[in-house]
């Protein structure tokens, strides 16, 4: 035991030094470039820390040291018992007290999650305790033993003549050997179901080491897009620099497919937008020097809100964004002096759909090609969302969205092809034509997102 304690101590010290090197590597700023590029590097490291269970590896170090101390105490007690019983008794008492104290701490941390004396052992026991009821219920549902006994008891309870009663007892006695055999199988299933949650870290490490990574280009592109959106969300939430916000939102505007982004990204865009503008005498005024940031945040708010409306129309974030927008902007807010009245007018139409006359406030304003493309595709997604949520056979597209499509198609000359395709899709949805979400993806690929 003494040599085992010494070996475990040396190994834990070795892993601790490796952990120090790993942490230094994680904290290093070895990459130069834009804020997005640096945040992508940081997010890539963080994803690796999570997927490779770095936290579990670091938490194993104090556990190894505790085992080493336990073995050292036991070896010391055994050695001193042959020399001096009194001294050995003192060491044995202190070691026993430490063991009892450790088990008490583990039990307290297992019973109460708010207990400050948390250890890896208490976390493991708590996970096992939560997995036991689920595993037991699953085993009982598919248990052969329980089904056999239930059938026998049901036959016994439903039998009224004496010969049926004797038959029921005979069935139970005959079924006992089979029940004992199946009981072993059920015990194995129960043990496996309880151990599986505890083996999740090992299974994940095995997958990382020996699993075959996906080679298709589409999967790699999707992973890059998800990483990019995570970086955007993190930068908007942590940075206070307006220049960083602007470059981040411009980068978000270039993402073609908004797949698997954090819904709070919609709230982040709204926060930045409301921080750039204020309402004075029912008119929207942009703070000096924040015109580009206000335009970029409004554009990204329109894109993310419309996409989330299609992907998760029941998301609580949508309701929260609506309430916060209503508090900031009234239905009769005047926005004709904004440099992007098209985008803000569509936002007003989304959040205040009862005010259909917003279109009249635009006058003869002609949107830029980029603003028009984003607006058309966002309204196509919103029209599709209305189509999905509709429960009657009436028109499924709001009048103001249909008005936008007809107005765009009546322009001379016609807008770009992607806008025409989106407007025709809005009309097709309004007419009840069969239209799938795959079509929205195709329209995404036709669009050119350039700030």
Secondary structure, 3 states (H helix, E strand, C coil): CHHHHHHHHHHHHHHHHHHHHHHHHHHCCCCCCCHHHHHHHHHHHHHHHHHCCHHHHHHHHHHHHHHHHHHHHHHHHHHHHCCCHHHHHHHHHHHHHHHHHHHHHHHHHHHCCCCCCCCHHHHHHHHHHHHHHHHHHHHHHCCHHHHHHHHHHHHHHHCCCHHHHHHHHHHHHHHHHHHHHHHHHHHHHHHHHHHHHHHHHHHHHHHHHHCCCCCCHHHHHHHHHHHHHHHHHHHHHHCCCHHHHHHHHHHHHCCCCCCCCCCHHHHHHHHHHHHHEEEECCEEEECCCCHHHHHHHHHHHHHHHHHHHHHCCCCHHHHHHHHHHHHHCCCCCECCCCCCHHHHHHHHHHHCCCCHHHHHHHCCCCCCHHHHHHHHHHHHHHHHHHHHHCCCCCCCCCHHHHHHHHHHHCCCCCCCHHHHHHHHHHHHHHCCCCCCHHHHHHHHHHCCCCC
